[in-house]
Amino acid sequence: MSRTGPCRWLFFIPAVLAALPAFVLAEPAKPPFWPDTGAGRLAALALIQTLNAELLASRSATLVLEKWCRDYRLATEPRIVAERVKGEDKAPDAEQLQRLGVASAAELKYRRVRLKCGERVLSEADNWYVPARLTAEMNRLLDATDTPFGKAVAALEPYRRAVSTRLPWLPLPDGWAVAGRVGSTVQSRRRLAIPAELLEHRAVLYTRDHLPFSEVHEVYQRDLLEFSPRLP
């Protein structure tokens, strides 16, 4: 294979990954800018896949998002709050009832939130949970406060099992590996068009005693990339 063919971008990916922890807000006074270049697209994909892997490996999506907010300086105070979204409840389907080990929807409560860090919405989440498997204090926090679900139920020492994952947006074009290029390697003044939804997860949460008590459907938002990367 030619040295100038598809492999050259594969050698570039480790450099992008190595640079990820060094991403900072280059010029805080200006709006974040992602260049529509090969490096910009590779970096966006690497970050989304990094977030995906961290969520799959973590016990708490809230803690992953809090760390993300801190690492990429998305807010002065890297704290996640759950903004309640009022509206009609979403009824669980038969498969959800089975995964949660309940006989009917009457045994569940529904909660929809936007998980925010500062003014940035990092995730929108639907949550069906079994209040009978939580403590009275946990139920109070979920009913009356902006406490994220993961923090409210932390005493259960929960863990997650993924039901499904999906990447609605792939920054690299189809056939990029065969073509041997993903875009211009020079500085671009064109802004990368980042869609609203970056990553979708559905997962079941279990107690330390392996009892299912919640199912979440999470859609991670483009505000996760609201910083200007310094690219190699």
C-alpha positions as CSV (number, residue, x, y, z in Angstrom):
1,M,0.0,0.0,0.0
2,S,1.3,3.5,-0.9
3,R,2.6,5.6,1.9
4,T,0.3,8.4,0.7
5,G,-2.8,6.2,0.6
6,P,-5.4,5.4,3.3
7,C,-2.8,4.4,6.0
8,R,-1.5,7.9,6.5
9,W,-4.8,8.9,8.2
10,L,-4.6,5.8,10.5
11,F,-1.2,7.0,11.7
12,F,-2.6,10.5,12.4
13,I,-5.4,9.2,14.7
14,P,-3.1,8.3,17.6
15,A,-1.7,11.9,17.5
16,V,-5.3,13.3,17.7
17,L,-6.2,11.0,20.6
18,A,-3.0,11.9,22.4
19,A,-3.9,15.6,22.1
20,L,-7.4,15.3,23.4
21,P,-6.6,16.0,27.1
22,A,-4.9,19.2,26.0
23,F,-8.0,20.6,24.3
24,V,-8.8,24.0,25.8
25,L,-10.9,27.0,25.1
26,A,-8.4,28.8,22.9
27,E,-10.1,32.2,23.0
28,P,-12.9,32.3,25.6
29,A,-14.3,35.6,24.3
30,K,-15.1,34.1,20.9
31,P,-17.7,31.5,20.1
32,P,-16.3,27.9,19.9
33,F,-15.0,27.0,16.5
34,W,-14.4,23.6,15.0
35,P,-12.7,23.8,11.6
36,D,-14.1,21.6,8.8
37,T,-10.8,19.9,8.1
38,G,-9.6,16.4,8.3
39,A,-8.0,17.0,11.7
40,G,-11.2,18.6,13.0
41,R,-13.4,15.7,11.8
42,L,-11.0,13.1,13.2
43,A,-10.9,14.9,16.6
44,A,-14.7,15.1,16.8
45,L,-15.1,11.4,16.0
46,A,-12.4,10.5,18.6
47,L,-14.1,12.6,21.3
48,I,-17.5,11.1,20.6
49,Q,-16.1,7.5,20.7
50,T,-14.2,8.4,23.9
51,L,-17.4,9.5,25.5
52,N,-19.2,6.4,24.3
53,A,-16.5,4.1,25.8
54,E,-16.5,6.0,29.1
55,L,-20.3,5.7,29.4
56,L,-20.2,2.0,28.6
57,A,-17.5,1.4,31.2
58,S,-18.9,3.7,33.9
59,R,-21.4,3.1,36.7
60,S,-22.8,6.6,36.4
61,A,-23.5,8.8,33.4
62,T,-23.7,11.8,35.7
63,L,-20.1,11.3,36.9
64,V,-18.9,10.9,33.3
65,L,-20.6,14.2,32.3
66,E,-19.2,16.0,35.3
67,K,-15.7,15.0,34.5
68,W,-16.2,16.0,30.9
69,C,-17.5,19.4,31.9
70,R,-14.4,19.9,34.1
71,D,-11.9,18.6,31.6
72,Y,-13.2,20.7,28.7
73,R,-14.0,23.8,30.8
74,L,-17.7,24.0,29.8
75,A,-18.7,25.9,32.9
76,T,-17.1,27.8,35.8
77,E,-18.5,25.2,38.2
78,P,-18.4,21.7,36.7
79,R,-21.6,20.5,38.4
80,I,-24.4,18.6,36.7
81,V,-28.0,19.5,37.5
82,A,-31.1,17.9,36.2
83,E,-33.6,20.3,34.7
84,R,-37.0,18.7,34.8
85,V,-39.0,18.7,31.6
86,K,-42.7,18.7,32.3
87,G,-45.2,17.1,29.9
88,E,-47.0,13.9,29.1
89,D,-45.4,10.7,30.5
90,K,-44.0,8.2,28.1
91,A,-45.5,4.8,28.7
92,P,-43.0,1.9,28.9
93,D,-43.4,-0.9,26.4
94,A,-43.6,-4.6,27.2
95,E,-39.8,-5.1,26.7
96,Q,-39.1,-2.4,29.2
97,L,-41.4,-3.9,31.8
98,Q,-39.7,-7.3,31.3
99,R,-36.2,-5.8,31.7
100,L,-37.2,-4.0,34.9
101,G,-39.0,-7.1,36.2
102,V,-42.4,-5.5,36.9
103,A,-45.9,-6.6,35.9
104,S,-47.3,-3.3,34.8
105,A,-46.6,0.4,34.1
106,A,-48.3,1.3,37.4
107,E,-45.2,0.1,39.3
108,L,-43.0,2.7,37.5
109,K,-42.5,6.4,37.6
110,Y,-41.3,8.5,34.7
111,R,-38.9,11.4,34.8
112,R,-37.6,13.4,31.8
113,V,-34.6,15.8,32.4
114,R,-32.0,17.9,30.7
115,L,-28.6,17.3,32.3
116,K,-26.9,20.7,32.3
117,C,-23.5,21.9,33.2
118,G,-23.8,25.7,33.6
119,E,-25.9,26.8,30.7
120,R,-25.0,23.9,28.4
121,V,-27.3,21.0,27.9
122,L,-25.1,17.9,27.7
123,S,-27.8,15.2,27.6
124,E,-31.6,14.8,27.4
125,A,-32.8,11.7,29.2
126,D,-36.0,9.7,29.7
127,N,-36.0,7.6,32.9
128,W,-38.5,4.9,33.9
129,Y,-37.7,3.7,37.5
130,V,-39.2,1.5,40.2
131,P,-39.9,3.8,43.3
132,A,-40.5,0.7,45.5
133,R,-36.8,-0.2,45.0
134,L,-35.6,3.2,46.2
135,T,-35.5,4.7,49.6
136,A,-37.9,7.4,50.7
137,E,-35.1,10.0,50.6
138,M,-34.2,9.0,47.1
139,N,-37.8,9.3,45.9
140,R,-38.0,12.7,47.6
141,L,-34.9,14.0,45.8
142,L,-36.2,12.8,42.5
143,D,-39.6,14.3,43.0
144,A,-38.7,17.6,44.5
145,T,-35.1,18.6,43.5
146,D,-32.8,19.1,40.6
147,T,-30.5,16.2,41.7
148,P,-29.4,14.0,38.8
149,F,-30.7,10.4,39.0
150,G,-27.2,8.9,39.4
151,K,-26.4,11.1,42.4
152,A,-29.8,10.5,44.0
153,V,-29.4,6.7,43.9
154,A,-25.7,6.5,44.6
155,A,-26.2,4.7,47.9
156,L,-27.5,1.7,45.9
157,E,-24.0,1.4,44.3
158,P,-25.6,1.0,40.9
159,Y,-24.1,-0.2,37.7
160,R,-25.3,0.0,34.1
161,R,-25.8,-2.5,31.4
162,A,-26.3,-1.2,27.9
163,V,-29.3,-2.2,25.9
164,S,-28.4,-0.3,22.8
165,T,-26.0,2.4,21.5
166,R,-26.2,4.5,18.4
167,L,-24.1,7.3,16.8
168,P,-26.5,9.5,14.8
169,W,-23.6,11.4,13.4
170,L,-20.3,10.2,11.9
171,P,-18.0,13.1,11.2
172,L,-16.0,11.1,8.6
173,P,-17.5,10.7,5.1
174,D,-18.4,7.3,3.7
175,G,-15.4,5.6,2.1
176,W,-12.8,7.9,3.7
177,A,-10.4,5.0,4.3
178,V,-10.5,3.9,0.7
179,A,-10.2,7.5,-0.6
180,G,-7.2,8.0,1.7
181,R,-8.3,11.4,2.9
182,V,-11.0,13.0,5.1
183,G,-10.6,16.6,4.1
184,S,-8.2,19.4,3.8
185,T,-5.1,19.3,6.0
186,V,-4.6,23.1,5.9
187,Q,-6.3,25.6,8.1
188,S,-9.9,26.1,7.2
189,R,-12.2,29.1,7.8
190,R,-15.2,27.0,7.3
191,R,-17.0,25.8,10.5
192,L,-17.8,22.1,11.0
193,A,-21.5,21.6,11.0
194,I,-22.2,19.7,14.2
195,P,-25.8,18.3,14.6
196,A,-27.8,18.5,17.7
197,E,-27.5,14.8,18.6
198,L,-24.1,13.1,18.9
199,L,-24.7,9.9,20.7
200,E,-27.7,7.8,21.9
201,H,-27.7,5.2,24.8
202,R,-30.3,3.0,26.3
203,A,-29.3,1.2,29.5
204,V,-30.7,-0.6,32.5
205,L,-29.5,0.3,36.0
206,Y,-29.0,-2.4,38.6
207,T,-28.5,-2.3,42.4
208,R,-25.3,-3.8,43.9
209,D,-27.5,-6.9,44.5
210,H,-28.2,-7.1,40.8
211,L,-31.8,-5.9,41.0
212,P,-33.0,-3.8,38.0
213,F,-34.5,-0.5,39.1
214,S,-34.3,1.9,36.2
215,E,-34.1,2.1,32.5
216,V,-32.7,5.3,30.8
217,H,-32.8,6.6,27.3
218,E,-30.1,9.2,26.9
219,V,-29.4,11.5,23.9
220,Y,-26.1,13.3,24.2
221,Q,-26.0,16.8,22.8
222,R,-23.7,19.0,20.7
223,D,-23.0,21.3,23.7
224,L,-20.5,18.6,24.7
225,L,-18.3,20.0,21.9
226,E,-18.8,23.7,22.9
227,F,-15.1,24.5,23.0
228,S,-12.4,25.4,20.5
229,P,-9.9,22.6,20.0
230,R,-6.2,23.1,19.6
231,L,-5.4,20.5,16.9
232,P,-2.0,19.0,16.0
